[in-house]
Amino acid sequence: MTPEAAEDARNKLTETGPSVAVAFMINPENYFEVITSLVDTFCRENDLACIYVTASVPAATMINALDSLEIDRKHVKFIDCISYATMQLSGDTDAITYVEGPAMLEYIILRVEYLFRKANKRKTLVIIDSVNAMAMHNDTRMLSEFIQILMSALKGREAYPVLLALGDQLRPEVKEMIGLVSDQVISLGPRPSV
Amino acid sequence: MAKPQEGRCLTGIEGLDQITGGGFPLGGLVHISGSCGSGKSSLVNEFLLRGAAEGHKAALITTVHSVQKTLDSMSHLEIFDERLIKEKVLRILDVADLLEELSHTGRPIEGNGAMELLSEMEGMIGKQGAKRLAIDSISPLLMEMEAGAARNFIKKLGETVYAKKCTTVVVSDCEEGVGKTYVPCDGLVRLSNIERQGNVLRVLQVLKMQGAAHSRSRYVFDVTSSGMLLTPMLRGGFH
């Protein structure tokens, strides 16, 4: 595990500010650490709400993980695109809103819009977890159109749009697509030794 | 709600007003056509509620559901306010109550009966001062009429609501993929369920909106407690 990856992610977002579409290329060993750092520390430091779109693990699993670390998640709303597929819908409808599958891309956009309406104009960090999972269920052209539209909408709302991806596990065309639709692509990992 | 352009009636539904090129034609007859479960009633309810919330008196004539059931489904919307009903800014009527008033009781409804029904509706619009009217759905009503009477009823309805500047929405049911309509109108909005890779999307398309440069693209929509939300249907690079 490299604790600096989480710190780097926060610093980069602070540096770029809102309305910049940022893609973080992460290693599997840093994945959860970066997520908690953004959802918890970064949101707390900047008084942000958080919309967490998950296509990789069910939102209930994420919630359990955050709860076990005693991380406050009152500011976090989840859009869960995977639990319908496993028929494991959690009862926590206050924290979780469901989309029937990761290929229902328009409904993800609409759910984000819905949560923004509910957020009372509070500034928001929006995390898409993950491009890898989304790419398994969607054609690359469709996915790039989706991300571009979503990112544009989020930038217009002065949100912090963040794409998460396991860089080493991406198909070349998906990697190229991320470069096209993001304003900044940042690889997170161990800092080079001086 | 923003100020409407001259001759337009803003629906108040975010996104729809942009797609329609500034709302429905003021005093126009707009036809919402769609298959079962495609969101027709949700659209109509929100159109009336958003208008009523702005003080535009509105009436809904229901031919399918009871008044109470219609009211219950409306109450799920955050914009719903019971005072709108109590103060009669929004009225919900069962078509059976209007039909009971007719002296021509025969079925199918022939020409005189249809004109008498129209007269009842006209009286109701005038008495309430309604600026928005919806008939959900017009299909069973037209099916009860003789062919010529139905055509004349729709024509005269259009003339009546235009004279009163009461923007009117009529809902009709059609089979998925067929979408036939025989309702002459100033605006036509088609709602449908489209299957894409095994997923079913609710889609809205404006086919006609008189006097407006409207979008002809397809939009995916969702019905939420905040109202209807729309986004362009993704095409994946195929335009």
Interface residues (C-beta under 8 A of the other chain):
Chain A: E100 G101 A103 M104 L105 E106 Y107 I109 L110 R111 E113 Y114 R117 K118 D139 R141 M142 S144 E145 F146 I149
Chain B: R196 Q197 N199 L201 V220 F221 D222 T224 S226 L229 L230 T231 P232 M233 L234 R235 G236 G237
